[in-house]
Amino acid sequence: MPFATFTPVDHRVPRINVQLADCPQDFRFRPGDYDNILFICRITNWKADSNFAEGQLSKTLGQAGEIEPETEGILIEHGVDFSEFSDAVLDCLPKNLPWTIPADEITKRKDLR
């Protein structure tokens, strides 16, 4: 079965062969459209005598170099749960608390809003 080879962001991880059937529908005919797209790829097999692993694409993140896809990729790579808090968790918080970040704390941080 034909495959495409993906190169991980982390150079310590091997290149990964993914079956074309697991790639986006138009990948086979327009692979250049995906040159700068970040994917999450799961290694499914890596034979001892091969320089390439086998894998499956599990998610398309978006354009390389953009903050949100790059950040999501880092969080996923390191197993950080960044899902929204459940209603049960939010219900445990005090309501209408007039809290703000203290000025001395703001000076220690970089504002990314």
N, C-alpha and C positions, 0 to 999 in steps of 0.2 A: 504494500500500500504506500502511495506517495506521502512525503512528509515535508514540513518546513522546519528550518533550524532557527531557534531563537537564542539570542545572546543575553545572558543575565546582566543586570546592572552591577552585581557583585562579581568581580573577576575571579573570586575563589570558587565559584559555582560553575560546573561544566555547562557547555552549550547543550541545548535541549532540543531533541527532535520531537515534533508534534505532528500527528497525522493531519493531513489537510482537511479531513472530514471534521476535525475538532476546531478548525480555524474559522474565522468569520466567513460568511458565504462568498464574498467577492475576493477573498484573499488570494486564491489561486490565479485569478486573472489580473489583479491589480495589487500585487504585493508591495510595490513602492509606496502606495497610499498608507501603509502601516509602518514605514521606516521609523517614525518618531512617536509611535503609540506605545504606551506602557501596558503590559499585561501582567497578571498574576498567573504563574505557571507552576503546576505541582509536578514534581518528579515522581514518576510511577515505577521506573525501573532504571538501573544503571549497572550494566554488565561489567564485570571486573576487567575484561579485555577490550573495553570500548572507551574512547575519549569523549563520547557523547552520551548523555542520559536520554531516556525517553520520558515524555511527560504529556500533560493535558493542560489546556488553558482553562482557568477557572473564573477569570474576570478580566474585563477590559477596564483599565483605570482612566485613560485619557492621554492627552498630549504630554510628551516628555518635556520637562522644563517649566511646566505650569505648577504652581504651588499646590493646589488641591490634589491632583493625581500623584505627585511626588510624595506629599505628606501621607496620603492614604497608603501608598506602597511601603513606606518606612514603617508605619504603624502595623500593617499586616505582616510584614517581614519579621517584626519583633514580637508578634503575638499580643499587641495592645488592643483591648476591647474599647472601641470608640463609638459604640452604639449609644443611642439616646437612653437616658435614664428612664426606668419604668415609672408609671404613675404611683406605684406603691412606694418607691424610693422618694419621689418628689413630694408625696403626701406627708412624709416624715419630717420635712424641713419646716422651720418656723415660717409663719405667714407674715407678710408686710413688715419685714424687719428692715429698718432704715440703715443698712450697712453699706459702706463704701470702702474701697481700698484706701488705706492710709497714705498720705502724701509721701512719707519717707519710703514706703514700699514701692510706690509708683516710680520713684527715682531710680530704683534698683532694676527695673524691668524695661524691656523693649516693647513698645506698644505696637502690636500687629493688627489692631482693629481696622 
